[in-house]
Amino acid sequence: MRVLMIAPPGAGKGTQGTLIAAHFGIPHIATGELLRDHVARRTGLGLAVQEYLDRGELVPDQVILDMVREAVVAAKAAGGGYVLDGIPRNIEQARALYLIAVDLGMTADVALHLDAGDAEVTRRLLARAALEHRSDDTADVIAQRLALYHQVTAPILGWYRDRGILVSVDAMRPVQQVSREILTALDQLLPLLEHAAERAGHRADLATLGEAFGAAGPAAGTPA
Ligand code: AMP
């Protein structure tokens, strides 16, 4: 099972991503977590990205893509499944991630959208701030992260809808209800994915992806 998650901050990506990964026994690759770990360890990468995180801005695409490629290569070696949490955040990342996944034979089966309104996610993030003291859980930075989500992340949902792999879940409800709905939906999909893979391998999937990107414009003419 290969899942990528798209959601506003505070919608529960981290929590639900962890539960999905545990349920299917697959790695949970969370870009924000990987970056915060670098910051905490004061690695060169951590020092380079800290200001972006503190300001609620997106770190440069290439930094993220190099990090994610490495993690997806490891996920392939570990059995081929993944939960990607936090990428893609914009159209350029969606396109590049697609090309990386094609290259590795690791395209996503499901794009999971956690749908939650701004007021609710802001309330949750401010509550989390009191417990976790994340540098980007302040009112100003939360507003900036939400604005970015609406401007550059949410528009890419349409690409996954066109491919027929978008699963959208109402994430305004309690965690357990949301996770039950997600796991039920993914469990139902699993045999279909295995069946499709047996019959057609990855080819049919890649063709559909190529068409979706061609129709969407930005990746037209990009060799896949
Ligand atoms: P998150 O934990 O997903 O809320 O991410 C926390 C922060 O990490 C974001 O506000 C960005 O500064 C950075 N970040 C995480 N994922 C990405 C990404 N795919 N592209 C750029 N920046 C990212």
Boltz pocket constraint, residues with backbone or C-beta under 6 A from the ligand:
constraints:
  - pocket:
      binder: B
      contacts: [[A, 9], [A, 31], [A, 32], [A, 33], [A, 35], [A, 52], [A, 53], [A, 54], [A, 56], [A, 57], [A, 58], [A, 59], [A, 60], [A, 61], [A, 64], [A, 85], [A, 86], [A, 87], [A, 88], [A, 89], [A, 93], [A, 136], [A, 145]]
      max_distance: 6.0
